[in-house]
Amino acid sequence: MKPSLQLKMGQQLTMTPQLQQAIRLLQLSTLDLQQEIQEVLESNPMLESEESVEEPPASGDEGEQPVDFNEKAEQPPEPEEPQWADSIPNDLPVDSGWDDVYSSLPAATDEEHDPFARSRANESLQDYLEWQLNLTPMTDRDRLMGLAVIEAINNDGYLTHSLEEIYLSLQEQVEELAFEELQVMQRRILHFDPVGCASANLKECLEVQLNQLPQETHFLKEARLLIQNHLQALGSRDYAQIMRRTRLKEHQLREALSLVQSLNPRPGSEIGQADTEYVTPDISVTKVRDRWAVDQLQEARWFLKNLQSRNETLLKVAGKIVEFQKDFLEQGEQAMKPLVLADIAQAVDMHESTISRVTTQKYMHTPRGVFELKYFFSSHVSTATGGECSSTAIRALIKKLVSDENPKKPLSDNKIAGLLGDQGIKVARRTIAKYRESMNIPPSNERKQLI
């Protein structure tokens, strides 16, 4: 075969630095964009923030004048704190491990009267417990046992190893160690703040917290009875069995449940993790082609152009989303229409990947609240009349049905599917279960309540 030369014509997209910057700016959230702008202002002397300019730029050659930066990114309004943020659950979860309970013990409102307040926000649970251990008068022998117990505590406050295993691990460090000594040390740590840390199980954790309450606390005896003998029945919400075995009246059981629910099944979660500190360089130095000084005027112009392009693209995409979902803005979630990325991409003549970047971590303030742009996209389900209903609308209907149900006889997934079918919406039971779980709505047997 003889070598030969051939001429071919074709098109190829080259990822220039300008294009790379445009794509990166497009996918940044508003807060990240604000940080990016600040970094560019600090690194490029040809850009200045308009509000920081004290004197007008001197006249002269255009290439030597700084470029005024007139774009100012707005920060999204801070989202309102959910109304349920500080509420206490009205029901016990289904399993005895209390996996879904996040209630907490009352916290001190004045740090001057709380000797442990300084550690809660910035130290790990183990550091916090060790700090208290070091403030407790004890021998070096006892301190070794205390450290061994604390090291075995997880972030929820429970022991990851049994006392027997901890005892065996201490045999070589502590001479003539009696198992009873380790038990005493565990009991001491149980009463550290937060009360209940170092518990072996849920029952022990709740009992310790109950024992901290004044003896005159109403229904303390009944709450202690529930935890000691009927914890599994509480988890399965078998209230009829509990009343039959304890001979408690309905109002007595309700008050005892309320007291139990005021306890914290995960006491260790009260202590926050240490905050990570980040360092932002004040000066950035780069070397290009053996030169340290470079002209950044062109880079400044690119940045301003890409920033303007980002804003125009975001406005165009948001406008089409509002056009598609105006029924939602006027009527609420139940009027949300099915919408996919391809619909908006076709409407604004852009690629789906571009729409994905534009709608990620971008938020829209509406009369109904602040929503991420991705929230307005959802798949569709066919209706009996041949139309379509969005998955968001179906979730809203499920939420409404559950909120209006009889707490003594909650709706099953099959029943919800039947009720939606009566409205012309064909949804399988397994789809109802999937949507319900995505909204953190428990199944019907867990939603059963006493009235």
C-alpha positions in Angstrom: 0.0 0.0 0.0 1.4 3.3 -1.0 1.3 6.3 1.3 -1.0 9.1 0.1 -2.5 12.4 1.3 -6.2 12.9 1.6 -8.1 16.1 2.3 -11.3 15.8 4.4 -13.7 18.5 5.6 -15.5 18.3 8.9 -16.7 20.2 12.0 -15.4 19.7 15.5 -16.2 21.5 18.7 -13.1 22.8 20.4 -13.3 23.3 24.1 -11.6 26.7 24.3 -10.9 28.2 27.8 -13.7 30.7 27.1 -16.2 27.9 26.4 -15.1 25.9 29.4 -15.6 29.0 31.6 -19.1 29.5 30.1 -20.1 26.0 30.9 -18.8 26.1 34.4 -20.5 29.4 35.1 -23.8 28.0 33.8 -23.9 25.2 36.3 -22.9 27.2 39.4 -25.5 28.0 42.0 -26.1 31.6 42.9 -24.0 31.4 46.1 -21.2 29.6 44.2 -21.3 32.2 41.5 -21.0 35.0 44.0 -17.8 33.3 45.4 -16.5 32.8 41.8 -17.1 36.5 41.1 -15.3 37.5 44.2 -12.3 35.3 43.3 -12.1 36.8 39.8 -12.2 40.3 41.2 -9.3 39.5 43.5 -7.2 37.8 40.9 -7.8 40.0 37.9 -6.8 43.7 38.3 -8.7 44.6 35.1 -12.0 44.0 36.9 -13.4 46.1 39.7 -16.7 46.0 41.5 -18.7 49.1 40.9 -19.5 49.6 44.6 -15.8 49.4 45.5 -14.6 52.1 43.0 -14.0 55.4 44.9 -12.6 57.5 42.0 -13.5 57.5 38.3 -11.0 55.7 36.1 -8.3 57.9 34.6 -8.5 58.6 30.9 -6.0 57.0 28.6 -5.5 54.1 26.4 -8.4 51.6 26.4 -6.1 48.7 26.9 -4.8 50.1 30.2 -8.2 51.1 31.7 -9.8 48.7 34.2 -13.1 47.2 33.2 -15.9 48.2 35.5 -17.8 45.2 36.7 -21.5 46.1 36.7 -23.0 42.6 37.1 -24.1 41.8 40.6 -25.4 38.4 41.5 -28.4 38.3 43.8 -28.5 35.9 46.7 -31.7 33.9 46.9 -33.9 34.6 49.9 -33.2 32.5 52.8 -35.7 29.6 52.9 -38.2 29.8 55.6 -37.7 27.3 58.4 -40.3 24.5 58.2 -43.1 24.7 60.6 -42.4 21.2 61.8 -38.7 21.9 62.6 -39.2 22.1 66.3 -42.2 19.9 66.7 -42.3 16.6 68.5 -43.6 13.5 66.7 -47.1 12.6 67.7 -46.6 8.9 67.2 -44.0 6.2 67.8 -42.3 4.7 64.8 -42.9 1.1 63.8 -39.7 -0.5 65.0 -38.4 -0.5 68.6 -35.2 1.1 67.4 -37.0 4.4 66.8 -35.2 4.9 63.5 -37.4 7.8 62.4 -37.6 9.8 65.7 -35.6 13.0 65.9 -37.1 14.6 69.0 -34.7 16.2 71.4 -34.5 17.1 75.1 -35.1 20.7 76.1 -31.9 22.7 75.6 -30.6 25.6 77.7 -31.4 29.0 76.3 -28.7 30.8 78.1 -25.1 29.6 77.5 -23.9 31.4 80.7 -26.0 28.9 82.7 -25.0 25.9 80.7 -21.4 24.8 81.4 -21.3 22.5 78.5 -22.7 24.9 75.8 -19.3 25.8 74.5 -18.6 22.3 73.2 -21.8 21.3 71.6 -21.4 23.1 68.3 -17.7 22.5 67.6 -16.7 19.2 69.1 -17.4 15.6 68.3 -19.5 13.5 70.8 -16.4 11.6 71.9 -14.4 14.8 72.5 -17.3 16.3 74.5 -17.7 13.2 76.7 -13.9 13.0 77.3 -13.9 16.7 78.3 -16.5 15.9 80.9 -14.6 12.8 82.0 -11.5 15.0 82.6 -13.5 17.3 84.7 -14.7 14.4 86.9 -12.5 13.6 89.9 -11.3 9.9 89.6 -8.2 7.8 89.6 -6.1 7.0 86.6 -7.5 3.5 86.7 -11.0 4.7 86.5 -10.0 7.2 83.7 -8.7 4.3 81.6 -12.0 2.5 81.9 -13.9 5.7 81.1 -11.9 6.3 77.9 -12.4 2.8 76.8 -16.2 3.1 77.2 -16.3 6.5 75.4 -14.2 5.2 72.5 -16.9 2.5 71.9 -19.8 5.0 71.6 -21.1 5.8 68.2 -22.5 9.2 67.0 -26.0 8.3 68.2 -24.7 7.6 71.7 -24.9 3.8 71.8 -22.1 1.3 72.6 -20.8 -0.4 69.5 -19.3 -3.2 71.7 -20.7 -5.0 74.6 -19.3 -4.3 78.1 -17.9 -7.9 78.1 -15.8 -7.1 75.0 -14.6 -3.8 76.5 -13.8 -5.6 79.7 -11.6 -8.2 77.9 -9.8 -5.4 76.0 -8.9 -3.8 79.3 -7.4 -6.9 80.9 -3.8 -6.0 79.9 -4.1 -2.3 80.8 -5.8 -2.5 84.2 -4.6 -5.0 86.8 -7.1 -7.1 88.7 -10.1 -5.4 87.0 -13.5 -6.5 88.1 -16.4 -6.5 85.7 -18.5 -4.6 88.3 -16.0 -1.7 88.2 -16.6 -1.3 84.5 -20.3 -1.4 85.0 -20.1 1.4 87.6 -18.0 3.5 85.1 -20.6 3.0 82.3 -23.4 4.1 84.7 -21.4 7.3 85.4 -21.0 8.1 81.8 -24.7 7.4 81.2 -25.4 10.4 83.3 -23.0 12.7 81.4 -24.5 15.3 79.1 -26.3 14.3 76.9 -28.0 11.9 79.3 -28.2 8.4 77.9 -25.0 8.2 76.0 -23.1 4.9 76.5 -26.4 2.9 76.5 -26.3 -0.7 75.4 -29.8 -0.5 73.9 -32.8 1.7 73.5 -34.5 0.5 76.7 -31.5 1.4 78.8 -31.2 4.8 77.1 -34.8 5.8 77.7 -34.8 4.5 81.3 -31.8 6.6 82.2 -33.5 9.7 80.8 -36.7 8.9 82.7 -34.8 8.5 86.0 -33.5 12.1 85.6 -37.0 13.5 85.8 -38.5 14.6 89.1 -40.4 11.9 90.9 -43.5 14.1 90.9 -43.6 14.2 87.1 -47.1 13.2 85.9 -47.5 9.7 84.5 -43.8 8.9 85.2 -44.7 5.5 86.6 -46.9 4.7 83.6 -44.1 5.8 81.1 -41.6 3.7 83.0 -43.9 0.7 82.8 -44.3 1.1 79.0 -40.5 1.3 78.4 -39.7 -1.6 80.7 -42.3 -4.1 79.6 -44.0 -3.0 76.4 -41.4 -1.3 74.2 -41.9 -3.7 71.3 -45.7 -3.2 71.4 -45.1 0.6 71.3 -43.0 0.2 68.2 -45.8 -1.8 66.5 -48.5 0.6 67.8 -50.5 -2.2 69.3 -52.2 0.1 71.7 -55.1 -2.3 72.3 -52.8 -5.0 73.6 -50.9 -2.4 75.8 -54.2 -1.2 77.4 -55.3 -4.8 78.0 -52.1 -5.8 79.7 -51.4 -2.7 81.7 -55.1 -1.9 82.4 -54.4 1.7 81.5 -57.3 3.9 80.3 -57.0 5.5 76.8 -56.2 9.0 78.3 -53.6 7.5 80.6 -51.9 5.7 77.8 -51.9 8.9 75.7 -50.3 11.0 78.5 -47.7 8.3 79.1 -46.9 8.2 75.4 -46.5 11.9 75.3 -43.9 11.6 78.1 -42.0 8.8 76.4 -41.9 10.9 73.2 -40.3 13.8 75.0 -37.2 11.6 75.5 -34.4 11.4 72.9 -33.7 8.0 71.4 -30.5 9.3 69.9 -28.9 11.5 72.6 -25.6 11.6 70.8 -27.1 13.4 67.9 -27.5 16.5 70.0 -23.7 17.1 69.7 -22.7 18.6 66.4 -19.6 17.7 64.4 -16.7 20.0 64.2 -17.0 22.8 61.7 -14.6 22.6 58.7 -12.5 25.7 58.1 -11.6 26.6 54.6 -8.7 28.9 53.5 -9.2 31.3 50.6 -5.9 32.5 49.1 -5.5 36.3 49.0 -3.1 36.3 46.1 -2.8 33.9 43.1 0.4 33.7 41.1 0.7 31.9 37.8 3.5 31.4 35.3 2.7 31.3 31.6 5.5 30.8 29.0 8.2 31.7 31.5 6.5 35.0 32.3 4.9 36.0 35.6 3.2 39.2 34.4 0.2 38.7 32.0 -2.4 41.0 30.4 -5.8 39.9 31.8 -8.0 42.4 29.9 -9.2 39.7 27.4 -10.0 37.3 30.3 -12.0 40.1 31.9 -14.0 40.6 28.8 -14.6 36.8 28.4 -15.8 36.6 32.0 -18.3 39.5 31.6 -19.6 38.1 28.3 -20.0 34.6 29.8 -21.7 36.0 32.9 -24.2 37.9 30.7 -24.8 34.7 28.7 -25.5 32.8 31.9 -28.1 35.3 33.0 -29.8 35.4 29.7 -30.0 31.6 29.5 -31.3 31.3 33.0 -34.0 33.9 32.3 -35.0 32.2 29.1 -35.3 28.7 30.7 -37.1 30.1 33.7 -39.6 31.9 31.5 -40.5 28.7 29.6 -40.9 26.8 32.9 -43.3 29.4 34.2 -45.2 29.2 30.9 -45.5 25.5 31.2 -46.4 25.4 34.9 -48.6 28.5 35.3 -51.4 26.3 36.6 -49.2 25.2 39.5 -48.5 28.8 40.4 -52.2 29.6 40.4 -53.7 26.4 41.8 -50.9 24.5 43.6 -49.1 21.1 43.4 -52.2 19.2 42.2 -52.2 21.3 39.0 -48.5 20.5 38.2 -48.2 19.4 34.6 -45.8 16.6 33.4 -42.6 18.2 32.2 -39.2 16.8 31.1 -35.9 18.4 30.2 -36.5 17.6 26.5 -39.7 19.8 26.5 -37.8 22.9 27.7 -34.8 22.1 25.5 -37.0 22.1 22.4 -38.8 25.2 23.4 -35.6 27.3 23.9 -33.6 25.5 21.2 -30.9 24.2 23.5 -29.4 20.8 24.4 -30.9 18.8 27.3 -27.6 18.8 29.0 -27.6 22.6 29.0 -31.1 22.6 30.5 -29.9 20.2 33.2 -27.0 22.5 34.1 -29.3 25.6 34.2 -31.8 23.9 36.5 -29.4 22.4 39.0 -29.0 24.4 42.2 -30.9 27.3 40.7 -33.9 28.5 42.7 -37.1 30.4 41.8 -39.0 32.6 44.3 -42.8 32.2 43.7 -45.9 33.2 45.7 -46.0 29.5 46.8 -42.4 29.5 48.1 -38.9 29.0 46.9 -38.3 26.0 44.6 -35.3 24.5 42.8 -35.9 24.7 39.1 -35.7 20.9 38.9 -38.8 20.7 41.1 -41.0 21.8 38.1 -40.0 18.7 36.1 -41.8 15.4 36.6 -42.8 12.3 34.7 -46.4 11.6 33.7 -49.1 9.0 34.4 -51.9 8.3 32.0 -55.5 9.1 33.0 -58.7 7.2 32.1 -59.7 10.0 29.8 -56.5 9.7 27.7 -54.8 12.7 29.3 -51.7 12.9 31.5 -51.1 13.6 35.2 -47.7 14.5 36.6 -46.1 12.5 39.4 -45.9 15.7 41.5 -49.6 16.2 41.3 -50.1 12.5 42.3 -47.9 13.0 45.3 -49.9 16.0 46.3 -53.1 14.0 46.0 -51.6 11.2 48.1 -50.5 13.7 50.7 -54.0 15.2 50.9 -55.7 11.8 51.2 -53.4 10.9 54.0 -53.9 14.2 55.8 -57.7 13.8 55.6 -57.8 10.1 56.6 -59.2 8.8 59.9 -56.2 8.3 62.2 -57.9 5.2 63.7 -58.3 3.6 60.3 -55.6 5.0 58.0 -55.8 4.3 54.2 -53.8 1.4 52.8 -51.8 1.8 49.5 -54.5 -0.3 47.7 -57.2 2.0 49.1 -55.4 5.1 47.9 -54.9 3.6 44.5 -58.7 2.9 44.3 -59.5 6.5 45.4 -57.2 7.9 42.7 -58.8 5.5 40.2 -62.2 7.0 41.0 -60.7 10.3 39.9 -59.6 8.8 36.6 -55.9 8.4 37.5 -54.6 4.9 37.0 -51.7 4.3 39.5 -50.5 0.8 40.6 -50.2 0.0 44.3 -46.4 -0.3 44.1 -46.3 3.2 42.5 -48.3 4.6 45.4 -45.9 2.9 47.9 -42.9 4.4 46.0 -44.4 8.0 46.0 -45.5 7.6 49.7 -42.0 6.6 50.7 -40.4 9.4 48.8 -42.5 11.8 50.9 -41.5 10.0 54.1 -45.1 9.0 54.8 -45.2 5.8 56.8 -47.4 2.8 55.8 -50.9 2.6 57.1 -50.1 0.3 60.1 -47.5 2.9 61.3 -49.9 5.9 60.9 -52.5 4.4 63.2 -53.1 6.7 66.2 -55.1 7.0 69.3 -57.7 9.7 69.4 
